[in-house]
């Protein structure tokens, strides 16, 4: 079954990313992914570019994972980026044995980029339409089993600008299929009257997590995987707004 082409906003978000090589997934962190495309251990720009182009094609055409895998696997194999191999770790200053391309890694690349691009595209639409549809409703995806904390967030109905979404806008981890549905004022009133939703944000508890690559200690909300406590698209949207403001300031000064 085809995944279906992503909305225009999602594709624009993904295509705007610059190549950003990184040896480890912790080297490009949180909302840095809004501006840079990275794949751990893909340290050559040509390989990283091949993967990005394949993902963009899958997004635009709505390819299934099988189609994406069939298109990209021989490209990576021809370039030697497959199976166990050596990769240069700039932090250690040496080449180390690492897992390069594999079906499992391609599945992670496919799923992660599909979900974050769709989430970023939706976030862009939310910002444009929140005057008439000012609420977001947390929903669970089609997983067989859901994380306990994610089940607890089901039915949370909050304004789109509520601080809760700064950290809990899905996806909220590797493999997370949670999503949000944008809701109008009238529908929000009906949902609240039905008693099927919660209009108060839960108390956010955190745990200490240390990034072993940088030594930085961070507080991660319970139930969210490290590095996923942000909403895709927000940093890119802010960067666009900042650039527009700078251009306006230069025009006014001139």
C-alpha positions, 0 to 999 in steps of 0.5 A: 500500500502506498504511503501517499504523497505528502502535503506541499508544506511537508515537501518544502520543509524537507527540501529546504534542509541542508546536508549536515554529516554526522557520525552519531545521531546525537551529533545533530540534535533536536530541532537542528533537524529542521535545518539539516539533513543527517544520517549517522555514519554517512560522512560523505556528501555524495552518499548523504545527498543520495539518501536525501534525494531518495527520501525526497522522491519517496515523499513526493511520490508517496512511495512505500518503504519497499519502493524506497528500499528498492531504489536506494539499496543498490545505490548505496551498495555500489558506493560501498556504504552497506553492511559493516564498514569503516567510518571516520569519527571526527570526535575520536579522530580515527576510523572505526568499524560501524554499521553502515547501510542495512534494511533496518537502517533504511526503514528507520530513515524512511519512517523518521523522515516521513513522519517528521516531514508530515508533522512539520507540514501540519505545524505550518498549516496550523500556524496559518489556520489557528484563527478558525481552528485554534486547538490541537487534539492528541491522538494515538497512531496505529501501533499494536502497543503504545507507550504508557505515557502516550496513552495518558496523553490521548484526548488532551485538547489544548490551544495550538500555542500552549507550551505543552506542544513545545515538547510534546508535539508528536512524533515523540520518539523513535517509531512513535506514530502519535499525531495531533488533529486540528480542531475548530472552536465549535468542535472543541466545545462539543468535545468538551461537553461530551467529557471525552477530552482533557483541557488541562496539560499534565504535569511534565516530569523530567529525567536526567539524560547525559549526551555521551557525545558532548557530555551535556546533561539535559532534562528530558520529559518522561515518555519522550525519547532523548532528542524528540522533545520539540515540534518539527517545523518550528525552528525553520518557521522561525528562521524564515521569520527572522530572515524576513525581519532582517530584510525589512530592517535593511530596506527601512535603513536604506 
